[in-house]
Amino acid sequence: MVSRREYFVDMDEETATGGASQRLLMGEQQERLAFSSDSEEDDLYNYSSEEKELIQSDYSYQKKGLNWICVGFVSILLLAWILWTVSIAQLFTGLSAGEESDHQSTDANVDHKKHFQFEDIFNRSFTPQYTNLVWVENDPRDGIYTYRDPVSNDILLESIQDRQSQVFVKARDLTFNGMELNVDSFELSHDAQYLLLKTNVSNVWRHSSLYYAYIYQVSSKKITPLTTSNKISYAAWSPTGHQLTYVMDNDIYITDLIKHKRVTFDGSQTVFNGIPDWVYEEEVLETNFALWWAPDSSHIAFLKLDETNVPEYHLQMYTGTRNGSYPKENKIRYPKAGAPNPLVSLHVYSVSADRVITASTTSAQNTYANIMGTSNISDFAEDDRLIIDVVWATDSHTQLLFKQMNRIQDHQYTNLVDINSFHLENSTVKLVREYKPTDGGWIDVAQSMVYLPPNNNSTRTDLRYLDILDNKDGFAHLAIVTVNEKGSSVSWLTSGEWEVITETVEVDAKRQLIHFVSTERSPYERHLYKISLDNKKPASTKSCLTCPSDPEEHAYYSASFSPKSGYYILNYEGPGIPNTVVKKVDDASFRAVLQDNLDLRMLLQDYELPKTHMKTVSSGGIEMTAMEVVPADFDVHKKYPVLFHVYGGPGSQLVSYQFDLSWQTFVASQLGFIVVTVDGRGTGFKGRKYRVGVRGRLGELEVIDQVNAGRHWAKLDYVDEYRMAIWGWSYGGYMTTKVIEANDGVFSTGMAVAPVTDWRFYDSVYTERYMMTPKLNPVGYENSAVNNMTGFRNAKYLLAHGTGDDNVHFQHTAVLVDKLTLEDIHNYRVQIYPDSNHAIRHHNANKNVYYLLTEFLIESFGGHEYKHIYNEMHGKFSGPLPKED
């Protein structure tokens, strides 16, 4: 799990080190550059590469003489689908807000407007587009981006300043052995002489993939394969010239495009060089690489991960073996809580010397950098260490910073490696900063260090870097850490009871500016700020670039910058309909519209959408942020069923001003429910005091908060206290299940999708951050698991899970069902989705999940009988649920 599990949309992530990563864009949007991170490219978008191959082979099979059988079969399925859809539609419209009401909306046109329907959830027309530009990093000009012409298929370069374009590569030149390459993305070398072309990409886990790579020489138009056979896992151009490093079969290679040199020799199925293993990819780095070029291209830093001792977890795959009698088995080295972690070590490779040194202690290597007396590297045993951040703190190759922390992530060291160019083995490692919170909480894993070049307000001998640190009041803020022979010191750039958002910081060394996004206006909002470093008191220069003058006007923004920081893409994400523009740092009047979502704006004019209200609610003396979504024709004199939507994981957030059209919208609009979301204790962006109290006892305070919030809503005159449900996915599924276990009588229905049910079964890095190890905290693990089945006798409970879930294993659901069976519990339903991963998308499963949730929700509240009584009493009915036979 990351801080908030995104379970509706899977997004590919392309990351380039020292070069521009260009995803080939196609489309007919007017700017010819639209790329929506939330869109589905085609009907197979949600399938893995293996699943795509299976489906496509099925299509070919059907075309070979079996079309008449398919027509008949499809006709039967279509008839069944129509009958089922009609029955479901009748059920869905039974609680339609306004249909049975004698209350007239103040909007004269409300009777002529549509409700947000179930099918609208999956209609791409209702999905706001967020356009991105694929910047060209190595052009001497700033603001140059690339796209693929939708007609000619040529690759073009265009300036955002004047929209003048030129052909960079002709489509006819992207051929090898007479066949046109199906190029997924490309990266341009720093000297702009070569392109790295990626083809036949197949996803591995959330961020990782495998692909064939080709090198295209711009001058000669010649294409050659990077390797002769195997796919590679990652490749990155050097920051100067056109050297290329790549990872193949878990070993690192480097090439000048003439000769190839192997850097590591121990790569295997259990030893990873330069790329993360499963748990580092999922919980630590959250990307597909673990190597970093020095700015002058002379050295490469990389992580080695040895998961030899990590136990295997086997995933049975049932639907991909069309001609086999046995399921396919996928094996993952998955460290569960308390199990051995992968052993991690940091290494530095010198290109000229062709040598590797180890910058962190490990029993597997002999060539170490010298460890100075002030160093503490040996304080963390090899099996008690995570390396979470690595950054070159130099314009050349002389200094490297890295952060390491202990296994349970409450003690952190920042270390500095001084590289000796002439005698690599004489490089030194020393302590820069130590952090051990005194509040009993954890330290968040983040890649937040950014090197700051010297300026007029610093000395040339001082090393400075920017970081996001917890201040004395427990809020995450920007700070400059200065390192010299006297030690290190911290100067704060921001302060207050709000937080800077990790991974939003952009350092512009040329203009001496820092841009960042924060929650200064409110936890619900995000705004872009800037600070000038060209000032002896830089903190005094902070200004907001997106804050409206009216304090009652709210907004949620995100931003990303061009390679030379002269332009930024600004996404307005809500509460209104999103849009995307490009702004220029040096010219406030410059504004290029990339995406206005005009089609969505026009479409929604025909709809009456639910209304959202931000609220606060108390629990245990703590004020919690909450969001209440009510039907468009809400009538305070009626009685409304209530659905709580919960996530609640540590550091997460659901309550915000982001625009959202989802299943919750349908529930409020078409079914006429009130939907409530509460970010209780443990959630993010309100400081450590609010967040870390849940440590060692997950599922306790968060459940108390949801139950107390439920009690608050149950007492409201317009709420049907007998019909209150709660649902969630992933950590939200865990929360839902723990709320039902609590047996407080507030929620009569719980619906959990892919839930954790016992933290002993979840991965070590995430779990131990919040729970420590089972050995250190046995009582906490016992209490946090779902063990007491009494509450399940008094509520309707739905449990859905994919058997191919590599994140929250199906084991969680299987063990819970066994406990329910042992206690002779009957009033629950289980739905499994063969081979679906955590997002549950395999073979149309995602849509089925929401049909299931909708049907179960209505039926658990009385179904058609409830609909009839509700209509007869004009929405004012509130009575006990019918008893089970």
N, C-alpha and C positions, 0 to 999 in steps of 0.2 A: 504494500500500500504506500502511496505517496500521501501528502497531507490531505488531499481530497481526491478520492478515486473517481476518475471520469469514466462512467460506465455507459454513457449513451453513444459516444463517438470515439472511435479509435483513430489516433492521428499519427501519421508517419513523421519522423523527425530526422531531418538532414542536418548534419553538423560538419562544418569544414574548419580545419585548423590551418591557418596561413594561406588560405585561398578562398575564392568565392564558390559557393555551392549553388549550382544552377539546376533547378528542376524545370524540365521542358514544359512550357505552358501552352495549352491550346484552348481555343474558345472564340466566341464571336462577340464578346462584350466590347463596348465601344472603345475602351482604352486599350484593348488587346493585351491586357496584362492581368486579368482577374484570376485569382486563385483562392478558393474558399477552403479554409481548413476544416470546415464543418460539413462540407458537401460529400455526397457519395458519387464517385465518378461514373459508376455504371452499376448494373444489377449485381455484379460480383464484387463490388467494393468491399463488402464486409467479410469476405471469405479470405482465408489464408491462401498462399500460393498453391499449396498442395490441394486445397479444396477447389480452387479455381481450375486446376488441371483436371481434377476428377469430373467437375461439372462440364467443362468444355469437352472432355472425352465422351461424356454422356450425350452431349448434343450431337457430336459426330456420329455416334452409334445410332441415334434416332434417325439421322438423315439417310442411313444406308438401308432403306427398304421397310422401315417400321413406322413411317409417318402415319399410316392409316390406323394403326393400333393406338398411337399417341393421341390422335384426334378423338377417338372413342373414349379413351381413358380420361383425357382432359375434360371431355364433355361431362362425364359422370362426376368428376371432381368439381367442375364448375357448378353443376346443379346442386351438389351437396353444399358447396361454398355459399351459393345464393341463399339456400334455405337456412343455413346456419347464420349467415350474416343478417338475414331478415329478422330471425329470432333474437339475435344479439342486439340489433338496432332497436327492436321494440323494447328490449330490456333497458338499453341505454337511454332512450327517450322518456322513460317512465318518470324520471325525476328532473326533467328539463326545467330549469329555472324560468319562471314567467308563464309557462304553459298553462298552469292551473291557478295562477295567482290573480287576485282581484286588485293587486297593487299596480298602479300605473307608473312607469318610469318617467322621470323628468325629461328624458330624451324623446322628442316627438317621433323620431324615426326608429326607435328601438324595436318596434313590432316588425319592421321590414328588414332588420338586420339578422345575420346568421349567427349561430353559435359555433364555437370551435369544436369540430367533430372529431371522432376517433381517427378517421382516415387522415385528417389534417396533420396529425402528429408525424406521419411518415411522408407527407407531401413536401417535396423540396421547395416548393413555392413559399412555404411558411418559414423557411430557414434563412435567417439573415446571412448575407455573404460578407466575409472579412477578407478584403483583397490584400495580397502581399506582393511586394516587388522582389525580384531576384536580382539583387545588386551585383555589379561587376566590380570586385574589389581592386583589381590591379590596373584599371584605367587611370591615367594621370588626372582626369577630371573626376569630380565627385558627382553623384546623382545619375550614374549610368546604370541602366538595368537591361536585362535581356528577356526575350520571350520568343515563342515560336509562332510564326505566321500561320493562321488557321487555314489558309488557302494553299500557299506554296510549301508549307512545312519547313521553310528556311528558318535558321536561327538569326534573330536580329538584335541589334543594340539600339537603345533609344535613350535620349536625355530627358530627365524629368523636368528640366528647366525650360526647354523649348519644344519638346516632343518631336525633335528631328531624329529619324531612324536611319540605320544603314544595315545592309546584309553583312553578317559576320561569317556564317557558314551556310553554304547552299545544301539543301536537303539531298541533292543527288551526290554530294561528296561524302555523305555518311554511309558508305557502303564498304563491305569487306568480303572478298572472294565473290564479288558479283551480287551480293545480297545486301539490301538495305538493313542497317542495324535498327532495332527497336530500342532507341535510347530513352532511358527513364530520366536520367539527370546527367549533368556534367559539371566539371570544375575546371576553371581556367588557371593555368600556371601563373606565377607572379610576373614573369616577363612576357606573358601573353603570347607565348610561342606555341603552347601545347594545350590540348584539352584532354581531360580524363573523362571518358565516356562510360557510363554504367548501364549495363543491360541485364536482362533476365534476373531481375531482383526478386528474391524470395525472403519473406520475413522469417525471423527466428523467434524472438520474443517481443517485448513491447517496443524496444528501440532498435534492436539489432537486425541485421539482414546479411544475406550473401548475394554476390553478384559477379558477373564477368566484367572485366575492365579492358578498355581499349584506349590507346593513345593516338590522338589525332594531331598531326603537325600542321599548324595553320599555313605556313609558307608553301609546303609541298603538297598539302591535302592528302598526305599519306596516313593510313590507319594501320596500326599494328596491335596485336593483343598484348596486354601487360604480362600475362602468364600464359603458358601453353595449355593448361588443363584445368586446374582447380579454380573454384570461385574464391574471391577474397572477402574478408569481413570488413575491412576499413582501409581507406587510402587518404593521404593528405599531402598536398604540395608543400614544398619548403617556402618560408616567408620571403626568400630571395631566389632568383634564378628559376630552375625547373627540376630540382631534385624531387623525388617522390618516395615517401615511405608507405609501406602497406603491410597488412597482416594477412597471412595465408596459413591455414592449418594451425592457427594459434601461435605462429612465429612471426617475428618482425623482419622485414626486408627493406633495403634501401636501394634506389637506382638513380643513376643520372641519365637514364633512358638508353644507355649503351651497355653498361655492365650492371648486373644485379648482385648485391652483396647481402648475405644473410647475417642478421644481427644477433638473433637468439637461436638456440638449438635444442631447447627442451620442451617446445610446444607439444601438447598432446591433448587428449580428450579431457584431461583434468588439470592441465597447466596452461594458463592463458597469459600471453604477453601482448601488451598494448591494447587489449580489449577487455571489457569486464566479463565476469562470469554472471550467472543468473542473478544472484542476490546483489552484487554490486551494480548491475544494470538497473535492477528494479528499485533498490532502496538507498543506494549511496550516490552514484554518479548520475543516474537517470539519463544516460546517453549510451552511444554505441562505441565509444573509444576511451582509451586510457593511455594515450601518449601525447606528447606536447613538443613541438619544434621550438628550439631556441630562436629568438628574434633574428639572429644573424645566420641561421641555418647550419651552424657548426656542431650542434649537439641535439640530442633527443632525450627527453625524460620520459620514462614509462613505468607503469605498474606491472608487476608480475603477480598473478593470483594462482595459488596452488590449492585446488579443492579435492585433492586425493583422499583426504580423510572425511570429506563431507558426505553424509549418507545419501543414498539415491532415493528418489521418489518416482514411482512408475505410474504413468498415465495410460490407461487403456483407451484406445481409439477404435470405435466400433463401426463407423459408417464409411470408412475409407478403404475397406478391403472387399471390393466388389466380387473378386474371384477367389477370396480366401475364406477359410472356415474359422480362423482364429483372429482375434482383434490384434491390431498393431499396438506395439508398446513403445511409448516415448519415455525415456529416462532422463531425469533432471537431478543434478546434484543440488539438493535443496536443504539448507541448514535450518532445522526447526529450533525452537527455543531450547537452549541448553546444549544443543548438538555442536560438534566442531564446525567452526567457521572456516572459510578459505583463508590460507595464510597469505598475507599481502606484504610486498616489499617494493621500495622505490629504487629505480636504477637510472643511471645517466650514461648515454652512449656518445662517445666522441667520433664524429665522422672521419676526421683526418687520421686519428690514431687507431681507429677501428677497435676500440676497447670499451668495455662496460665496467662501471663501478657501481657499488651498492651504497645507497645513501641512508638506508635503514637496516637495522640489525636483522639477520636471518641466518638460520643454521645451514642454509643450502648454498651460500655463496662464500667465496674466500677473499675477493677483492673489495675491500671496504674503503669508503672515505674515512679520514681520521675523525674521531668523535672527540670533541673538545671537552674539557672538564666540566663545563657548565651544561653540557648536554644531558638530556634525560631520556634519550631514545630507549635505553635498556630498561627503563622503568615499566614500559608496557611489554609484557611477554609476547612472544610471537603469536600465540594463540589468543591474545587479549588486545588486539590492535585493529583499528580501522584507519586507513588513510583516505581522507575525504576531500581534500582540495590540494591541487598542485598548480603553481603559476610561476612563470619566469619573471623575476623582479629585476629586470635589466633590459637595456636596449641591445645587448650583445648576447653573452652566454655566461656571464660571470656569477650570477646569483640565482638561486632557485628556492622558492618558499614552498613548504608543504605543511598541512595540518594533519595531525593524527590524534586519535582519541581512543579511550579504552572501550572494551566490548560493550559495556552497558551505557556508554555515551554520556557520562557525567563528569569527565575529566579530559581536558584537551591541551595539547601542546602545539604551538606553531614553531617550526624549525626553519633555519636558513642554511642552505648548502652554498658554500663559497667554492666555485669551480676553479681548479688550477689547470689552466690550459696546457701547460708544458708537461706537467707530471700529474696526470689525472688522479692517481692514487693518493696524492697529497692534498686533495680537496678536503675541506673541513665542514663539519655540521655542528651547529650550535642552537641553543634555545633562544627564541625571540620573545615568546609570550606564553604564559600558562593561564588557563581559565578553569576554575572548578566552582560552580555555583554553590552558594550556601543555603539556598532555599529547598534543597532536596530534589530539585527537578533535573531534567535532562538538558542536553545541548542539542539544538537542531542541526541536522546535517545539511550543509549548503556549500556551494562553490561561490564564495562571496568576495574573495580577495582580488584586488585589481592593482596592478603596479602603477605608481605615480612617478613620472620622470621629474628630475629636479626643475625647480623654477626659481624666480627671483626671491621667494620667501623661504628658501631652503638652501642648505649647503650641498656642495657636490659630493661630499663624503657621506652624507646621510642617505640611508635607504628609506624610502617612504612607500607605503602601500595603503590603499583604501580598503576598508572592511565594514561589514555590518555587524555590530557587536551589541550585546545586551548592556544597557547603561545601569547605573546604580538603582534605578527604579524598576528595572526589569522590562524596559521597552527596547526594541531593536532599532538602532540608530546608526547613521553614518559616522565613521571616525577615521582619522588619519593616524596610522601607526608609524612612528619614526624610529628607526633603528640605527645606532651608532656604537662606538666603542664603550660608551657609558651604559648601554643597555637599550631599553625601548621605552617610549612614552606614547600616550594616546591623547589626541585632541579631537573634541567632538564637533562635528559639523551641523548636526541636528539634535534636537532634544524636545521633550514634551511627552504627554500621555497619548502617543500615537506611534505608528511603526513604519519604517521604510520597508518596501517590498523587496525581498531577495530576488536577484537576477533581473532587476530592472535598471541597474546602475550603468550609466554610460559615461566614460571618461573621455573628454575631448582635450588632449594635450596641447594641440595647436591653439585653441581658443581659451584654454585654461578654464574649462567649464565642466561641471558635473551635472548630469541630468538623472533624475530618479523619480519613481512613483511612490506615493505614500498614502496613508490613511488619515492625514492630518485633519481633514474636514469632518470625517466620521468613519467608523469602521465599515459602514455600508458603501463608502465611495472610494474611488481611486482617482488621483490627479497627478499631473506631471509638473515637476518642480525643477529649478536649476539653481546652482550655486557657483559663484565665481571663485576660483582659486587664486586669481591675480589680485589678492587683497590680503592684508595682514590679519584681518578678521573675516575669513571667508563665510563663517556662519551667519554674519550680518547681511550677506548678500542674497539670501534665499528668497526666491519669488516663485509664485505659482503661475504656470502658463495656461492652465485650463479651468481655473476656478471661476465660476460665475460671480458677479457682483452681488446678486441676490442670495442671501443665506438660505432662503427657502427653496432655491433651485438646486437640484442634485444631479450628479453625473458620475459615470464610471468610465475611466479611460485606461487604455494601454498604449505603449509606444515602442517602436524599434527604430534604430538609426542606420543611416547609410554608412559604408565602410570608413569614410573620412569624417563622419559625424556632422556633416553640413546640412543634411536633410533628415527628417524623421517622419515615419508613418504613424499617424495618430488615429487610433481606433476609438470611436465613441461607441460604448457597448451598452448604454442604457441610462435611464429607464426608458427613454423613447426608442424609436426604431434606429438601429445602429447605422453608422456610416464610417467611411475611411477616407482620410485626406492626407496629403503630403504637405508638410510645413518646412520652411527654410529657416535655419538657425539665425542667419545674418539678415533676414528680411521678413519681418513679422507680417507683411502684407501678402507674401507669397502663399498661395493655397491652391493645390491641384487636387481635384476630386477624383478619387479612385473608385469609390463605390458609394452610391447614395441610397441603394436599396429601394429605388423608386417603385419598382414592381410590387414589392412587399407592402410599401406604404399605400399604394392604390388598392391592393387586394384587401387590406385590413379595413378599408373604409366601409366595406360591406359587412363587417363583423362587429358584434358587441362583445368585447373582451372583458374578462373579470377585472375587478379593481383591487389594487394592492395597497395595503396600509402597513407602514412600519410602526412597531410598537415595542414597549419594554415590559417585561414581566419578572417578578421576583421569585427567587428560590433560595432558601437558606440565607437570606440577607443579601444576596447577590442580584444585581440587575442584569437581566439577560436581554439580548436583542432578539426580536421576533418579527415575523412577516406574516400577515394575514391576507389571504386572497379570497375575495367574496364574489358571488355572481354579479353580473352587470346590473341586474334589477333587484339587488339586495333590499330586503324589507325587514326592518328591525322587529316587526311584529310577528314574523314567521319563526319557525323552528328549523334550523338547518343541521344536517349531519356534518360531522367534522372529520377530516383526514389530516393527520399529522404526517409530514414528510421529514424524515430525520436522516442525518449522516452522523455528525457528532464526533468524528475521529479527532485525535489530538492535532491541533494546528490548522484544522479545516475551517471552512466557512461556506454556508449556504445562503445566509441572509445578506442580500446585497441589492444594489440598484441595477444589476445587470438585466438586460432584456431577456425574457424567457417565454417561449411557447413550447409547452411540453405536455406530458400526460397529466400533470397537475393542472394545467390550463384547461384541458378537456374536462377533468373532474369538476372544476368550479363552473365552467361555462355550460357544458351540456348536461351534466348530472345535477348541477345545482348544489354542490357541496361547498363548504368552507374548507380551504386548505391552509394549514398553519405550519410554519417552519420556525424552530427555535434553536439558536446556537447557544447551547449551555456551556457549563464549565468544561474546560479542556480544549475548546475550539480556539481559533487563532485571532490575531490582530488586535488583542486587547491587553497585551502585556503578560509577563510570566505569572503574576499572581493569579490571574484568571485561568491560566493555561495549565500550570504544572501540578496543581492540587490533585489531579487524577493519577499521578504516578504511583505505581505499585498496586492500584486498585481500579483498573479499568472496569467499566460497567457498573460502578457504584454511584458516584456523584452525577454522572451524565444521566443515568436512569432516574435518579431523584429529581433532576431538573426537568426532564420530559414529563414525568408524572405530575409534578407541581404545576407545570404549565398546562397540562391537560385538565387538572382540577380548576385552574383559573378559567379556562374556556368553558368548562362544563357548567359553571355557575352563571354564565352570561344568559340573559333572557332569550336571545335569539339562537341559542344552541340546543340541539336535541341531545341531552346528556346521556341518553341510552344508546346513541349511535355515534360513537367516537372510535375511529380506527387509527392505526399507526403503521407506516410502512417505510422500508429503506432497503438499500442495496449495499453489499459489502459491509463496511463498518456500520452502515445504516441498518443492514439486516441483523447484525449483532445487537445493535441498540434495540431494535424492534423486539427481538427474541428475549432480551433481558427485561424489557418492560413487561412483556406478557408473563415472564417468570416471576416478576415482582408481585403479581397478584394483588394489585392495589384497587381493582375494581373501576378504574378510570376508562380504560380502553377495552371495548368488547371484541375488537378484531385486530389482529396483527398479521402483516404480510412481509415476509423476509425473503430477499433474493440474494443468493450466494453469500450467506452469512458466515462469519467466524462464530464458532460455538465453544471453542476451547483454545486458549492462547498457546497451549503446548504444541498445537498442530500448525501454528503459523511461523513465518520465517523469523530467524533469530535477530536480524538487524533491526527490523521494525519493532518486534515484540519486546526485546530486551531494552530498547530505548525507553519504553514506558513502563515495563513490568519488571525489569532486571531479569536475572536468570531464575528458572524454577528452583534451583538449589538455594539461591539467596532469598527467594520470596515464595516459599511453597504455599503459604496460606493465601497470599494474594492470587496465585494461579487457581487455587481451588475455588475461591469465592468468585472469581471473574468468569469461570466456566458456567455454562448453562447446565445446572445439575438438578434443580428443584422443579419437578414436573407439575406441582399442584396448580399453579396458575394456568396451565394449559387446559385444565378441566373447565375453567370458567370463561374461556374466550375462544373464538374461532381463530384458527391459525393456518396460514398458507406458507409453504416452504418450497422454494424453487432453486435449482442449482444445475450447472452444467458439469457433466462428467469429465470434460477436458480442461477444467479450470487449473491452470498452472500456478495461479496466485493463491486463492483461497481454495484449498483442495476439497473435492467432494467428500473427503473423509469427515469434514465438519458436519455435513448434513447426515451422512450415514450413521455417525455416532449419536447424533441427536434423535434421529428416528428410532434407533435402538432403545434409547432411554424412554421415549414416549411409548413404545411398544411394551416394554417391561412394566410400565406403570398402567397399562391398559387404558391409555388415552385414545379417544376415538374422533373427537371433533376437530380434526386437522386434515389438511390435504398436502400431498407432496407431488411436485412435478419435476421430473428430471429432463434434461436436454442433452442427448448424446453428443459427445465430442465438442460441445460449446465451451469456450474459454470463459474468462471472468465477465466479458461483455455480453455473453449469450447471444451470438449472432449466427451461429452455424445453421444452415439450411432453414432460413426464415424464422429462427427461434425468437429473435428479438420482438417481432410483432406479436408472436404468440404469447410472450410474457405479459404484454400489456392487455391483451384480450383476457388472459387469465386473471390478472389483477382486477380488472374492471368487473368481470363476472363474479368473482369471489367477493369483492367489496359490496356489491349490490345485494347478492344473495344472502350475505351474512347479516344484512340490515333488514331482512324480511322479504326481499324480492318483490314479486308482483302484488302480493297481499299488502305490503307496506306502501307500494305505489298507489294502490287503490284508496287506502285510508288517507294517505297524504293528500291526494287530489280532493277527496270528499271534504276534508277539513281545511282546504285552502292553505296547505302548508303549515298549519298550526299544530299538527299532531306530534306528540312526544309520549311514547309509552314503552314499556319493557319489550325486549325482543322475545319472539316466540320461543317456547321451550323445546328442547330436543326431545324426540320420541324415545 
